[in-house]
Amino acid sequence: MRRLFRLLALFALAVGIAVAVRFNEGYLLLVVPPYRADVSLALALFVLALAFLLFYGVVRGIGLALALPGRVDGYRRRRQREKAAESLRESWRLLFEGRYSQAMRRAGEASAVGESPGLAALLAARAAQHLREVGKAQSWLARVDRDDRRLTPARLMVEAEIYLDARCFAEAAEALQQLQAISGRHIAALRLELRAHEGCGNWPEVIRLTRLLEKRAALAPEVGEQIKLRAYRELIRQRSDVGQLLKTLRRVPAAECRGRLASVFAEALLVDDAHDEAQSLLDRCLAVEWESTLVRLYGQLATSDPTACIARAESWLPEHPDDAELLRSLGRLCLQQRLWGKAQSYLEASLALADRREVRLELARLFEQTERAQLALPHYRAAAEQAE
């Protein structure tokens, strides 16, 4: 539509000029002694316009000819940038496809031309990391900060992952500390930091980071529980005395000190002959959640007040009359106090609920201690058969 309007306007202008020329009687007198020429004004104007157009065309042509090398060079540079941008996009695609060698090559092409060189170097470093070519990855990472300071956090993240893959945990933790100083902590960095501190054996920091990730819903509860359980086991293994063990136990939140973790601490307390502290822990945990593993450990207690320990265990019987572990623990506690009759009744009740080798052996030992070897013999035989 716009072209139609322009064509109509051109026609109108031509008609206007033709009408003006038709009714124009003026003329132009040119005097160049000894010559003299009379030319109509319309012809003079036409010739003048034509001469201007010719002059403009010649000047324009000369200008275009002189600018041609620069225009060709600019065109080449634009083509190079377009190819570099295409190489960078292809590098991303190849990286996600798992074609790491090709991704690194295309990223190198983009970096050589200067198309987002820092980002291209970061891409090449990531591809080299997947190829386990640590030297090349470090070489590419060295170019990132030089080309673009804004990519420093990304460079530190990739560097930390490379160190973790190489099991250089201390170096990974140092890179993540630098990242924290620049941009703070985020979930991905916290996960890497957790791996780094696990590798370094910094178990208090592992526990703290695990709780932080659980708080941000960035770690499954089951996974977090496994990590904390391992960390506490290592701390318990590294203990120097029972005082240090109790100090570690006091730092555990009540919500965490249950189930397997509580049994790990209780077993360690029993190994260190801290039976009263173990009983306190077991009483506290069993009051919150009934756990057969903790009940089994209750039967191994040798506290300063064994009678109170037996009474406490018997108070659980009305609520858990069919718990074989509770009956077995009561039998063992009564055996320690040489309460033969009660011990026999509890162990036989446990055996009736679950025929277990450990219970038969304890019954056999009870009969031997009370000089009833004939009654012990069937239990030894049954225990031997179960062992096979």
N, C-alpha and C positions, 0 to 999 in steps of 0.2 A: 504493500500500500504506500509506503514512503517513497519507493522508487517511482511509482505512478505520479505522485504529487510533484516530485522533482522533474520528471519528464514534461508534465504539463506546465510547470513554471518555466522551463527552458523554452518550450514552444511560445509561451506568452512573451518572454523576453525577446525572442527572435522576431515575432510579429511587431512588437513595439519598436525595435530597432529599424525594421523595414519601413514602417510608417513614418518614423522620424526622418529617415534618409530621404524618403520620397518627397516630403514637404520641406526639406532643408535646401535652401538655395545658396548657402555660403560656399566660399572657396578659399583656398590657401595659396598665397603668392610666395614663391621661393625665388630669391634673387641671389645669384652667385655670379658677379660680373665676370665675363661679359654675357652670362646666361641668365635667362628669366623663364620661370615656368609657373603656369596657373594650374592648380590641382583642386578638384572638388574636395570640400571638407570631409565628406563621407569616405572617399577613397584614401585621403590622407590618414584619417583615423584608423581605417582598416589596415593600411600598410604599417602604421605605427604599432598597432596591436600585434600584427603578425611578426614584426621584427622583435618585439619584446618576448613573444613566445619562443621564437627561435633562440634568442639570447639566453633565456631561462633554461631551455632544453640543453644547450651546449654547456652552460655552467653546471647544471645539475648532473649531466653525464660525466663531466670531469671530476666532480666531487665524489660521485659514486665509484668511479674508477680508482681514485686515490684511497677511498675508504674500504675498498674490497678486501685487502689483506687483513685489516682489523676485523671486518665482519666475518671473514672465514675463520679467523682465530677464535672469535667469540662463539661462533657456531660449534667449533670443535670442543671448546670448553664446556658449552652447554650439553653437548652430547656425552662428554666424559662424566659430567655431574649426573646426568640422567642414568647412565650406565652404572655409576657408583651407587646411586640410590636404589637401582634395581638389584645390584649385588647385595646391598645391605638387607633389603627385603627378602631376597632369596636366602641369605644367611640365616635369618630368623626361621624361615620355613624349614630349611634343612636341619637346623638345630632341633626343632620340635619333632622332626621326622626321625631323628637319631642318626643322621648322616653327618657325623661330627667332622670328618676330614674335609668334606666338601664345604661344610659351614665355615670352618676356619679359613679355607682358601678364599671363599667369597667375601668374608669379613676383611681379610687382608687386602683384597682388591679395593674395597670401599675405603679402607683406611689410607691406602697409598694415594688415592685421588684427593683425599681430604673431605670426604662425605661423612660427617659426624664421626671424626676419628676416634674420639674417646669411647663412644658407644660401640663402634666397630671393634676396637681393641678389647672391650669388655666381652663382646660376643665371642671373639676368637679365643680369649682366655677360658671362657666357659666350655667351649668345644674342646680345647686342649685338656681341660680338667677331665672331661668324660673319656678322653683317649688315654688318660693316665700319663700324659706328657707334661710332667711338673715343670721342667725347665722352660718349655715354650709358654706354658700358662703364666709363669712368673714374669717372663719377658714381655708378654702382652700386657700384664697388669701394670708393669712399670710405666707404660705409655698412657695409662688412663688419666692419672692426675695431671700429667704434663699437658694434656689436650683439653681437659674440662674438669675443673675443681668440683663441680656439682656432682660428679660421678664418684667422689671419694667414698661415700657410704656404700654404694653398690660394689666398688672395688674391694672394700674391706669384707663385705659379706662373701664374695667369691673367694677371696684370699683365705678366709676362715674355713670355708668348705674344703678348699684344697689342702690346708693343713690337717683337717680332720681326716680326710681320705688317706693322707700320708701318716696318720697316727702321731702327728706332732701336736699334741694337745696343749702344751704350754704356749706355743706360738699362736695357736688358734684362740686361746683365751685372751692373749695380749691384743690380737687384732680386734676382737669383740669389745674389749675395754676401750680401744680407740674409737670404735663405732659408737659406743655409748656416750663418749665425751662429745661427739659431733652431733648425733641425731637422736640420742636417747635409745631406750630399749623398745623393740616391738616383738611380736610373737615369734616370727621366724628367727630373729636374733637370739631370743631367749631359748629356743629349742637347740640352736647350735651351741649356745653357752652351756646348756645342760650337758650336752655330749662332751664338750671340752672338759668340764669339771669332773665328769665321770671318769674320763681318761686320766686326768691328773690325780684322781683319788681324793679330791676335795669334797668329802661327803657332807659336811654341814652346808656347804654352798649348794650341793646337789639337792638336799632336802628343801632348802629355801626356794630354789628355782622351781622345783616340782610343785610346791604349794602355790607359788605365784601363777604357774601355768594352769593349775587346776582351778584357781580362782577366776581366771580369764576364760575358762571353758575351752582351753587349747590343748588339753590332755585328757584322755579317757580316764575315768576314775580307776578302772582296773589296772591300766598301765601305770598311773601315778602310784598306786598302792604297791605294785611290784618294784618300782624304782626306789621308793622310800624304804621298803622292806630290805632290799639289798644294801642300801646306804646304812641303815641301822645295824645290819649284820656286820658290815665292815667296821663300823665304829665300835661295836661290842667286841669284835675280834682284836681290835687295836687297844683295848682297854688295858691299863696297867694295874688297876686294883678295883675292889668293889666300890670304893668311893667314887671313882670316875664313872663306873657303870651307873650308880645311882644318880649322879649328876646328869648323865645323858638321859636317863629315864625321866627325870623331873622336867626336862625340856620338851618332852613329847606331849602334845595337846591330848586332852582326855578323849576327844573324838577319834583320834588316830590310834590310841593305845588300846587295841582290841584285836580279837581273832589271832591271826598268825603272828602279828608283831608282838602282841602281849605274850604269846607262848615263847617267842625268841628271847624276850627279856627275862621271862620266868625261868627258862632253862639256863640262861647265863647266871642268874642269881643262885640257882641250885648248884651249879658248878663251883661258884665262889663261896658256897656254904652260907649264903645269906638267906636262910630259910624263912625267918620271920618277915623279911622284906618281900620275899616271893609270895608268902601267904597273903600279905596285905594287897599285893598287886592282883593275885588271883581272885580274892574276895571282891575287890572293886570291879574287876572286869566281868566276873560271873553274875554280879548283881545287875549289870546292864544287859549282857547278852550271854545266853547259855551256849557254851562251846565245848564239845567233847574233848578236844585236845587239851584245853585248860583243866578240865576235870581229871584227865589222866595224870597231868603234872601234879595235881593236888594230892594224889596218892604217894608222891615221892617226898613230901614235906617231912622234915624232922625238926619241928619248931621247939621253942622253949616251953610251950604249953600244949603238948599233944592232945590232952583231953579236950581242950577247947576246940582244937582243930577237928577232932572226930565229931564233936557236938555240932559244929558248923556244917560239916558234910552231911550229918544225919538230918539237919533241918531242911535240906534240899530234897530229901526222899519223898515227902508227900506230893511235891510238884513234879518230880521226875522218878516215879517208881520203876519204870522200865528202862532206865538208862544203865546199860551194862558197864560203861566206864565208871559211873558213879559208884556202883556196887563193888567193882574191882578196887577202886581207890579206897573205899571204906574198909575192904578186906585187908589191903596193904597197911593202912593206918593202924588197924587193930592188931595185925601181926607185929608191928613195931612195939606195941605195948603188951604183947604176949597175951592178948585177949583171944585165946584160941577158939572158943566157941563162937563168938561173934564173927571173927575173921573167917571161920569155916562157912558159916551161914551166908555171909555176904559173897564170898567167892563162889560158892555153889549156886547162889541166885544169879550171879553174873554169868556163870557157865551155862545155866539153863537158858539165858537170853541169847548168848552168843558163844558158841563153842570155839574158844581161842586157845592157841598153844600157850601163851603167856600165863593165862589163868590156870591152866592145868599144871604148869610147872610150879606156880605158887602154891596150889593145893597140895601137890606132891611134897614140896618142902615143908609145908605145915604139918603133914602127916608124919614126915620123918622126924621133925623136931618134937612131936608129941609121941614118938615111939610107936607109930602105927605104920610100919613099913609095908605091910600087905595092902593097905589102902592106897599107899603112894604109888605102888607098882603099876596099876592100870592107867593112872594119869601120865606116868613117864612113857608108857607104851603109846598112848594116844598122842602125846606131844611129839614123839619120834615119828609117828606116821604122818602127822601134819607137816613136819619139817621136810619130809620127802616130797 
